Every structure is written in C-alpha cells, then in structure tokens.
Amino acid sequence: MDNYEKYMNDPDIVDEPTALREIHAIRLMLHDKTKNMTPEERAALTRSDAQEMIDKYGLNVKRRTPQEMLDAV
C-alpha cells in the first residue's frame, strides 16, 4: 500500500465523501511531511514546490521583493 492509500484509508476520514477524503488525505500528508520543520525549512519547501509548478506549467509569475510588498500596503 502506498502512502496515499494509507492516508485515504485513515479511520478518521474513511466515512467522508471521496472528494473530501482526498482533500483531507492530502492535508494529512502535508502535515506529516512538515510537522518537524522549522519555519525557514517550511518556507524553503514551499518556494521549491512553487518553483516546480511554475516550471512544469510554464507560468509567467512576477516576483516582488520584500520592499515592493511593503510598499504595496
């Protein structure tokens, strides 16, 4: 049984509709993946996952510097 199936068969979510079970299973997987990370490690993981999606789908994303973010407020 792969990791995804383990989460999909979690007793706490097994009685939910399939779409909701999938969402909860993904959230449980992410929680287990990141629960012992520091905030810096989580931010780095989020950035790398986002960059992977940007590259995979060829997205054109405008990045702002921290100062630009402050100026926008």
WOBELHU-V711662 format. One record per pair of residues at least 6 apart in sequence whose ideal C-beta (glycine too) atoms are under 6 Angstrom apart, sorted by the first residue. I is the first residue (numbers start at 0). J is the second residue. If there is no record, write none. Layout:
i=I j=J
i=I j=J
This chain:
i=6 j=24
i=6 j=27
i=6 j=28
i=7 j=20
i=7 j=24
i=12 j=20
i=12 j=23
i=33 j=41
i=53 j=60
